[in-house]
Amino acid sequence: MYYLNGIDEELFDDIKKDNKLAFDRLFKKYYHQLCYFIESYTKDNYIAEELVADVFTKIWLKRKKINIHVSIKSYLYTSAKNEALMYLRKKRIKTEDLEKAKLNIIHETNPEKIMINKENDVWVNNLLELIPNRCRQVFILHRLEGFRYKEIAEIMSISIKTVENHMGKALKILRKNSNNL
């Protein structure tokens, strides 16, 4: 099938019908543009290429469920921007965690404090194990990794209301069991 320039919607309809050739054409059409766009956020060409590959991988995996209400180009750029922002947020969190870990190593050389910290880690892990899997994922993304409800909804492909429900359930379980362990 021949596609006119700018008729990405037809191309995407074929992708939804498992047409790998259509997917390849869409990929080739936007890959370099999206890499350049993401690189403006990450300042790293290699990371930009990986994130663009992630965008297209997610599109292929979710092709049957995706309903696009804007242009395909807008959808791709928004997806790329979201990937870049998630990457930067995770990178920032990892950097902050690394700095905290360095400080803990410097300040926590007391064997008694080290033992207390290990016991606390075990206690927290035991509490988290009581939470059902999806609720635990939402809780960890929100409370430990710092994602907002809207971002979690996008990551997990669920509604914001479902994220709220999972958080409520997780917190209820934690409150109920925090004194029992």
N, C-alpha and C positions, 0 to 999 in steps of 0.2 A: 504494500500500500504506500502511496506517495503522500507526503505531508507538506502542505504549504507552510511557509515560514509564518510563525505566529499562531498557528492552529494547534496549540499544545493540548487543548481539551480533547481533540480526537485521539491524539497520541496517548493521553492518559486513560481514555476509555478503553483503548486496546491493551494497555498495561493491566487494567482491571480484569481483562479477559486472558491474562497470563501470557501475553505476547512479549517475549523476551527481546525481540528485535525492536519493538516500540520503546521498551525500557532502555535499551542500549542507545537508541537515538536521543531520548530525553537526557540521558546521562552525558553523552558526548556534547550535546547542545549547551548544557549548563555547567558542566564540571569545572572548567577553568574559571568561569565567571564567579562561581560560588567559592572556589578556592581563594581567589583574589579578595573577595568580600570578607570571608572568615579571617583571612590573614590580617586584615585591617584591625581585627579584634585581638587575635592571638599573637601577632608579630612573629609567627613561626610557620613557615611554609609546610613543613612536615606535618605539624599538628593540624593545620588547615586542611590538608589533603585527607588525613584520617577522619576529620569531622565531616567533611563532605561525603566521604565514603559511608560514614554512619548514617547520614541523612538519606542517602539513596538506598542503603540496606533496609532502613526502617520503612521507607516507601514501598519497597518490594515486598517486605514481609507483611505489611498492613494494607496492601493495595486493594483488597476486596472491601475493607471497612472504611477507607478514607473517602470522605465526602468533602470536596473542595468547593467553597462558595465564593472564592476570589479567583483571580487568574492563576494558572499553574506557576508562572514566574513568581508572583507574589507569595504563593504558598511555599515555594522552594526557598526563597530568600528569608521568609519568616522562620522556616524550619532551620535553616543554616544559622540564622542569628541566635535562635534558641539553643542550638547545639553549642555554639561558641560561648554563650553566656553560662550555660551549665558547666562547660569545661573550665571556664575562668573561676566560677564559684567553687568548684571542687578543688581546683589548683590552690585557690586562696585558703580554703579550709585545710588542705593538706599542709600548706606552708605554716599556717598558724599552729596546727597540731604538732608539727616538727619542732617549732620554736618552744611550745609548751613542754614537749618531751625533753628537749635539751635542758630547759630550766629545771624540770623534775629530776633529771640525772644529776645536775649540779647540786640541787637543794635536798634531794631525797637519798642521801647516802647512809642515813641512819637505818640499820636493819629493822628496827621496830616499826618505823614509818613504812618501809618497803613491805613488810608483812601485812600491815593494816591496809595498804593500797591494794595488795593482791586479794585480800579477803573482800574488800569492797567490790573489786572487779568481778569476783565469783558471785557475790550477792546480786549485783546488777544483772549479770548474765542469767542467773537463775530466775530473776523476775521477768526478764525479757522472754525467756523460754515459755512462760505461762501464757503469753499473748499469742493468739492465732497468727499464722504466717502473714497474711495480707495486712492485718492490723499492725503487726510488728514492723513490716516493711515501711508502712506509712509513718509510724512512730519514729523509726530510725531516720528516715529521710527528713522529717520535720525537726525533731528535737536534737538529733545528734549531728546531722549534716547541714541543717539550716535552710532547707528548701521551704518555700511558701506553699500553701495549699494548692494554689493554681498550678505551680510548677510540678508538684507531685501528681496532680490530676493528669497533666500532660505526659509525664514520664510513664505513669502506670496505665494510661489510657482508660481512666475512670472519671466520673464527674467530681466536681468540687464537693458536692453534698456527700458523696461516698467517702471522700477523704475525711470530711468532718466526722462522719459516723464511725469510721475506723479509729480516728484519734480519740473520740469519746469512749469507745469500747476499750481501747488500750489503756487509757487513763483510769477508767473504772476498775479494770483488772488490777492495775498497779496499786491503786489506792486500797483495794480490798486485800491484797496479798502482801503489801509492804511490811506489815507488822508480823506476818506469819513466818517469814524466812529469817 
